[in-house]
Amino acid sequence: MSENDLVVLLVQARANNERDAITGMLLYAEGAFLQCIEGPEYNIADLMGRLELDPRHTNFRVIHESHCDDRRFDDWTMGFRAVSAADVEGVLARVDVPRPEGGTALELIERLGRSPG
Ligand SMILES: Cc1cc2nc3c(=O)[nH]c(=O)nc-3n(C[C@H](O)[C@H](O)[C@H](O)COP(=O)(O)O)c2cc1C
């Protein structure tokens, strides 16, 4: 994706997410995305339907799902960070193991999403 494609994607995502009370963080490295979305269940289900159908995704999958009372990214309609391939490899090495480890992926998204620079 070009930088312009990413900007278009984020403008669209943030406008929708504001409308739908969705917050989250999107990480991008070398063509791969890792995203956390949080919000009301109904709106999340709706967004999931759109994400699955989006041709900009080629290998979409859910790593972790959970109910929670507190949002991790309540200050972001969709935060965005470009991260290194090494960072993403570190994440994927953990998320390729099944769901109980998904919480670890979430913590990594939070750490990478909030790290300075
Ligand atoms: C990596 C990626 C992340 C996305 N994140 C969001 C998102 O957080 N919120 C959103 O509404 N759409 C997101 N989209 C876009 C949706 O797949 C879909 O195109 C969009 O929600 C349709 O919006 P529209 O009904 O306004 O046309 C994302 C797409 C990609 C490829």
The ligand as an SDF file (V2000), in Angstrom:
LIG
                    3D

 31 33  0  0  0  0  0  0  0  0999 V2000
   -6.1910   -2.7920    7.4350 C   0  0  0  0  0  0  0  0  0  0  0  0
   -7.5800   -2.1980    7.3910 C   0  0  0  0  0  0  0  0  0  0  0  0
   -8.1340   -1.6430    8.5380 C   0  0  0  0  0  0  0  0  0  0  0  0
   -9.4020   -1.0690    8.5130 C   0  0  0  0  0  0  0  0  0  0  0  0
   -9.9180   -0.5470    9.6650 N   0  0  0  0  0  0  0  0  0  0  0  0
  -11.1560   -0.0090    9.6360 C   0  0  0  0  0  0  0  0  0  0  0  0
  -11.7230    0.5330   10.8150 C   0  0  0  0  0  0  0  0  0  0  0  0
  -11.1240    0.5540   11.9000 O   0  0  0  0  0  0  0  0  0  0  0  0
  -12.9730    1.0570   10.7220 N   0  0  0  0  0  0  0  0  0  0  0  0
  -13.6820    1.0890    9.5540 C   0  0  0  0  0  0  0  0  0  0  0  0
  -14.8190    1.5690    9.5480 O   0  0  0  0  0  0  0  0  0  0  0  0
  -13.1620    0.5850    8.4330 N   0  0  0  0  0  0  0  0  0  0  0  0
  -11.9310    0.0430    8.4340 C   0  0  0  0  0  0  0  0  0  0  0  0
  -11.3880   -0.4590    7.2910 N   0  0  0  0  0  0  0  0  0  0  0  0
  -12.1710   -0.3220    6.0340 C   0  0  0  0  0  0  0  0  0  0  0  0
  -13.2840   -1.3500    5.9410 C   0  0  0  0  0  0  0  0  0  0  0  0
  -12.7370   -2.5880    5.5140 O   0  0  0  0  0  0  0  0  0  0  0  0
  -14.3440   -0.8890    4.9550 C   0  0  0  0  0  0  0  0  0  0  0  0
  -13.7700   -0.6130    3.6970 O   0  0  0  0  0  0  0  0  0  0  0  0
  -15.0500    0.3680    5.4200 C   0  0  0  0  0  0  0  0  0  0  0  0
  -15.4250    0.2530    6.7680 O   0  0  0  0  0  0  0  0  0  0  0  0
  -16.2900    0.6530    4.5500 C   0  0  0  0  0  0  0  0  0  0  0  0
  -16.7290    1.9040    4.9100 O   0  0  0  0  0  0  0  0  0  0  0  0
  -17.9670    2.6050    4.1670 P   0  0  0  0  0  0  0  0  0  0  0  0
  -19.1690    1.7640    4.5210 O   0  0  0  0  0  0  0  0  0  0  0  0
  -17.9930    3.9670    4.7780 O   0  0  0  0  0  0  0  0  0  0  0  0
  -17.6580    2.5890    2.7090 O   0  0  0  0  0  0  0  0  0  0  0  0
  -10.1340   -1.0470    7.2900 C   0  0  0  0  0  0  0  0  0  0  0  0
   -9.5810   -1.6210    6.1470 C   0  0  0  0  0  0  0  0  0  0  0  0
   -8.3130   -2.1850    6.1830 C   0  0  0  0  0  0  0  0  0  0  0  0
   -7.7310   -2.7650    4.9130 C   0  0  0  0  0  0  0  0  0  0  0  0
  1  2  1  0
  2  3  1  0
  2 30  2  0
  3  4  2  0
  4  5  1  0
  4 28  1  0
  5  6  2  0
  6  7  1  0
  6 13  1  0
  7  8  2  0
  7  9  1  0
  9 10  1  0
 10 11  2  0
 10 12  1  0
 12 13  2  0
 13 14  1  0
 14 15  1  0
 14 28  1  0
 15 16  1  0
 16 17  1  0
 16 18  1  0
 18 19  1  0
 18 20  1  0
 20 21  1  0
 20 22  1  0
 22 23  1  0
 23 24  1  0
 24 25  2  0
 24 26  1  0
 24 27  1  0
 28 29  2  0
 29 30  1  0
 30 31  1  0
M  END
$$$$
